[in-house]
Amino acid sequence: MLRRHWWTARRFGLSPGKLVRRLSRSGLPKVLCVSLPKAGTHLVERAVCLHPRLHRRILPTLNPENVGPEGLGGVLRKLRAGQVVLAHLPFEAEYPELLHRERVKALFVVRDPRDIAVSLAHYIAGRRDHPLHSLYRERPDDRARLQLAVIGDPDARPPAPALESILSSFAGWLESEALVVRYENLIGERGGGNAGMQSGTISAIYSYLGLEGSPAFVSEVGARLFSGESPTFRKGLIGQWRQEFDPELEGLFDRSAGSWMAVYGYR
């Protein structure tokens, strides 16, 4: 519990060390972290906000329902140097120019879509406050819920989106100037990844944002990334789809969303 309170204070810039550093913002980036749902939003948040010069603005993760009447532009205009905003926002054609005008650096977080489907199915079924919770709980078992995560249900109220539609709506971020961050490259050994790849990814993030990060500091951040302190953390392991997809589900996924695997760099 104390560790979670510590992380909450640190990520929002309320720890003693960060409060002092917030007095000097010169040269610091403004950061937008966009991610596919269940692609590792809070993993990247940790990588960014463990840096002593950055903190998250006190806002929920933005989505089309809560971004506000002024849209993303209204949020970014109020963003200050050294602040970070998280978002699940599908790509819009005007976003690159908006980011350029407001001098905001964007990260786009992606993950193997099959693991996204697994994570979505478990997450929605376990969150009573999620709009689709009842729809998922009505399904007889985990396999049926995973099938729902893949193909959706347009007749449900509210409709459950197919994974294909989610991948399609976010794909424009891949062609923007955002730095693409792969979950598998960032998770590290405790999540089934690679320590060297993790360090390289953290270093690439800091370099893109114009921040310093010595090899020793990057190693320290990597050691603290894999954490259950996120409110949406479940297992965090890569390749979980192999344990939950049977051949029939693999075929269903390939027919429904398989064409997006190559687009996102997973085939």
C-alpha positions as CSV (number, residue, x, y, z in Angstrom):
1,M,0.0,0.0,0.0
2,L,2.8,2.4,0.9
3,R,4.6,1.6,-2.4
4,R,1.4,2.4,-4.3
5,H,1.0,5.8,-2.5
6,W,4.7,6.5,-3.2
7,W,4.1,5.9,-6.9
8,T,1.0,8.0,-7.0
9,A,2.8,10.9,-5.5
10,R,5.8,10.5,-7.8
11,R,4.0,10.1,-11.1
12,F,1.8,13.1,-10.5
13,G,4.9,15.2,-9.5
14,L,3.9,15.5,-5.8
15,S,6.9,13.8,-4.2
16,P,9.4,16.1,-2.5
17,G,12.1,15.7,-5.1
18,K,9.7,16.3,-8.0
19,L,8.1,19.3,-6.4
20,V,11.6,20.9,-6.2
21,R,12.4,20.1,-9.8
22,R,9.1,21.5,-11.0
23,L,10.4,25.0,-10.2
24,S,12.6,24.8,-13.2
25,R,10.9,23.7,-16.5
26,S,13.2,25.2,-19.0
27,G,14.0,22.9,-22.0
28,L,11.6,20.1,-20.8
29,P,9.2,18.4,-23.3
30,K,5.5,18.2,-23.2
31,V,4.5,14.6,-23.7
32,L,1.4,12.8,-25.0
33,C,1.4,9.0,-24.5
34,V,-1.2,7.4,-26.8
35,S,-1.8,3.7,-26.6
36,L,-4.0,1.0,-28.0
37,P,-6.3,-0.1,-25.2
38,K,-4.6,-2.8,-23.0
39,A,-1.3,-2.2,-24.8
40,G,0.7,-1.1,-21.8
41,T,-0.4,2.5,-21.1
42,H,0.8,2.4,-17.5
43,L,4.1,0.6,-18.4
44,V,5.1,3.5,-20.6
45,E,3.8,5.9,-18.0
46,R,6.2,4.4,-15.5
47,A,9.1,4.6,-17.9
48,V,8.4,8.3,-18.5
49,C,7.4,9.4,-15.0
50,L,10.2,7.6,-13.3
51,H,12.4,10.2,-14.9
52,P,13.0,13.0,-12.3
53,R,12.1,15.8,-14.7
54,L,8.7,14.5,-15.9
55,H,5.3,14.0,-14.2
56,R,1.8,13.2,-15.2
57,R,-0.8,16.0,-15.2
58,I,-3.7,15.2,-12.9
59,L,-6.1,14.0,-15.6
60,P,-7.6,10.6,-16.3
61,T,-6.5,8.7,-19.3
62,L,-8.2,10.6,-22.2
63,N,-10.7,8.9,-24.5
64,P,-13.3,10.2,-27.0
65,E,-15.9,10.3,-24.2
66,N,-13.9,12.4,-21.6
67,V,-11.5,14.5,-23.7
68,G,-13.9,17.5,-23.3
69,P,-15.6,19.9,-25.7
70,E,-12.3,21.4,-26.9
71,G,-10.9,18.0,-27.8
72,L,-7.3,17.1,-27.6
73,G,-6.3,20.6,-28.7
74,G,-7.9,22.1,-25.5
75,V,-5.9,19.6,-23.4
76,L,-2.6,20.2,-25.1
77,R,-2.9,24.0,-25.0
78,K,-3.0,23.8,-21.2
79,L,-0.1,21.3,-21.0
80,R,3.1,22.7,-19.4
81,A,6.7,21.7,-20.0
82,G,7.6,18.6,-18.0
83,Q,4.0,17.3,-18.0
84,V,2.7,14.1,-19.4
85,V,-0.8,13.2,-20.6
86,L,-2.1,9.6,-21.3
87,A,-4.7,8.8,-23.9
88,H,-6.6,6.1,-25.7
89,L,-7.5,8.4,-28.7
90,P,-8.1,7.1,-32.2
91,F,-6.0,9.0,-34.8
92,E,-7.4,12.1,-36.4
93,A,-5.9,13.8,-39.4
94,E,-5.5,17.1,-37.6
95,Y,-3.5,15.7,-34.7
96,P,0.1,15.9,-36.2
97,E,-0.3,19.6,-37.0
98,L,-1.8,20.1,-33.5
99,L,1.1,18.4,-31.8
100,H,3.6,20.4,-33.9
101,R,1.8,23.7,-33.1
102,E,1.7,23.0,-29.4
103,R,5.3,21.6,-29.4
104,V,4.2,18.3,-27.9
105,K,6.1,15.0,-28.3
106,A,4.0,11.9,-28.8
107,L,4.6,8.3,-27.9
108,F,2.4,5.6,-29.5
109,V,2.3,2.3,-27.6
110,V,1.5,-0.9,-29.4
111,R,1.3,-4.6,-28.5
112,D,0.7,-7.9,-30.2
113,P,-3.1,-7.6,-31.0
114,R,-3.7,-11.2,-29.9
115,D,-2.4,-10.4,-26.4
116,I,-4.5,-7.2,-26.5
117,A,-7.6,-9.4,-27.1
118,V,-6.7,-11.6,-24.1
119,S,-6.1,-8.7,-21.9
120,L,-9.3,-6.9,-23.0
121,A,-11.4,-10.0,-22.3
122,H,-10.1,-10.4,-18.7
123,Y,-10.1,-6.7,-18.0
124,I,-13.7,-6.0,-19.0
125,A,-15.0,-9.1,-17.3
126,G,-13.3,-8.1,-14.1
127,R,-14.3,-4.4,-14.0
128,R,-17.9,-3.8,-12.8
129,D,-17.6,-0.2,-13.7
130,H,-16.9,-0.9,-17.4
131,P,-19.8,-0.2,-19.8
132,L,-19.4,-3.6,-21.4
133,H,-19.0,-5.6,-18.1
134,S,-22.4,-7.1,-18.2
135,L,-22.1,-8.2,-21.8
136,Y,-18.8,-9.9,-21.1
137,R,-20.1,-11.6,-17.9
138,E,-23.1,-13.0,-19.8
139,R,-20.7,-15.1,-21.9
140,P,-20.5,-18.6,-20.5
141,D,-16.7,-18.9,-20.2
142,D,-13.3,-17.2,-20.9
143,R,-13.2,-18.6,-24.4
144,A,-16.5,-17.0,-25.3
145,R,-15.3,-13.7,-23.8
146,L,-12.1,-13.8,-25.8
147,Q,-14.2,-14.5,-29.0
148,L,-16.2,-11.4,-28.1
149,A,-13.1,-9.3,-27.7
150,V,-12.0,-10.4,-31.2
151,I,-15.2,-10.0,-33.2
152,G,-17.2,-7.6,-31.0
153,D,-21.0,-7.4,-31.0
154,P,-22.5,-4.5,-33.0
155,D,-26.0,-5.3,-31.8
156,A,-25.2,-5.0,-28.1
157,R,-26.1,-1.8,-26.2
158,P,-23.6,-0.2,-26.0
159,P,-22.0,-1.9,-29.0
160,A,-18.9,-3.9,-28.4
161,P,-16.2,-3.0,-30.9
162,A,-14.4,-5.6,-32.9
163,L,-10.6,-5.6,-32.4
164,E,-10.3,-4.9,-36.1
165,S,-12.1,-1.6,-35.7
166,I,-9.9,-0.6,-32.8
167,L,-6.7,-1.4,-34.8
168,S,-8.0,0.5,-37.8
169,S,-8.9,3.6,-35.9
170,F,-5.5,3.9,-34.2
171,A,-3.3,3.0,-37.2
172,G,-2.8,6.6,-38.3
173,W,-0.5,7.1,-35.3
174,L,2.0,4.7,-36.9
175,E,2.5,7.2,-39.8
176,S,2.7,10.2,-37.6
177,E,5.8,11.6,-36.0
178,A,5.1,9.8,-32.8
179,L,7.7,7.4,-31.5
180,V,6.3,3.9,-31.7
181,V,7.0,2.0,-28.4
182,R,6.4,-1.8,-28.5
183,Y,5.2,-3.4,-25.3
184,E,7.3,-6.5,-25.9
185,N,10.5,-4.4,-26.1
186,L,9.8,-2.5,-22.9
187,I,8.5,-5.1,-20.5
188,G,11.8,-6.7,-19.7
189,E,12.7,-10.1,-18.4
190,R,10.1,-10.3,-15.7
191,G,7.4,-10.0,-18.3
192,G,9.0,-12.5,-20.7
193,G,11.1,-9.9,-22.6
194,N,14.8,-9.1,-22.9
195,A,16.8,-6.8,-20.6
196,G,18.9,-5.4,-23.4
197,M,15.9,-4.6,-25.6
198,Q,14.3,-3.0,-22.6
199,S,17.3,-0.7,-21.9
200,G,17.5,0.2,-25.5
201,T,13.8,1.2,-25.6
202,I,14.0,3.3,-22.4
203,S,17.1,5.1,-23.8
204,A,15.3,5.7,-27.1
205,I,12.3,7.2,-25.3
206,Y,14.5,9.6,-23.3
207,S,16.5,10.5,-26.4
208,Y,13.4,11.2,-28.4
209,L,12.1,13.4,-25.6
210,G,15.4,15.3,-25.3
211,L,16.1,14.0,-21.8
212,E,19.3,12.7,-20.2
213,G,19.5,9.1,-19.1
214,S,22.8,7.4,-18.2
215,P,23.1,3.7,-18.6
216,A,23.0,3.2,-14.8
217,F,19.8,5.3,-14.6
218,V,18.2,3.5,-17.5
219,S,19.0,0.1,-15.8
220,E,17.5,1.4,-12.6
221,V,14.3,2.4,-14.4
222,G,14.1,-0.9,-16.1
223,A,14.3,-2.8,-12.8
224,R,11.3,-0.8,-11.6
225,L,9.0,-1.0,-14.6
226,F,7.3,-4.4,-14.1
227,S,4.9,-3.5,-11.3
228,G,1.5,-4.4,-9.9
229,E,1.0,-0.8,-8.7
230,S,-1.0,0.0,-11.9
231,P,-4.7,-0.1,-11.2
232,T,-5.2,-2.1,-14.5
233,F,-2.3,-4.6,-14.0
234,R,-3.2,-8.3,-14.4
235,K,-0.2,-10.4,-15.5
236,G,1.8,-8.3,-17.9
237,L,3.4,-11.2,-19.6
238,I,4.0,-11.3,-23.4
239,G,2.7,-14.2,-25.5
240,Q,-0.3,-15.1,-23.2
241,W,-2.4,-15.6,-26.3
242,R,-0.7,-18.9,-26.9
243,Q,-2.2,-20.3,-23.8
244,E,-5.8,-19.1,-24.5
245,F,-6.1,-19.3,-28.3
246,D,-7.2,-22.7,-29.7
247,P,-6.9,-23.4,-33.5
248,E,-10.5,-22.2,-34.0
249,L,-9.9,-18.9,-32.2
250,E,-6.7,-18.4,-34.2
251,G,-8.6,-18.8,-37.4
252,L,-11.3,-16.5,-36.2
253,F,-8.7,-13.9,-35.3
254,D,-7.0,-14.2,-38.7
255,R,-10.2,-13.7,-40.6
256,S,-11.3,-10.8,-38.5
257,A,-8.2,-8.9,-37.6
258,G,-5.3,-10.8,-39.1
259,S,-4.6,-8.2,-41.8
260,W,-3.6,-5.7,-39.2
261,M,-0.8,-7.9,-37.8
262,A,1.7,-6.8,-40.6
263,V,0.6,-3.2,-40.3
264,Y,1.5,-3.1,-36.7
265,G,4.7,-5.1,-37.3
266,Y,3.7,-8.4,-35.7
267,R,3.8,-10.6,-38.8
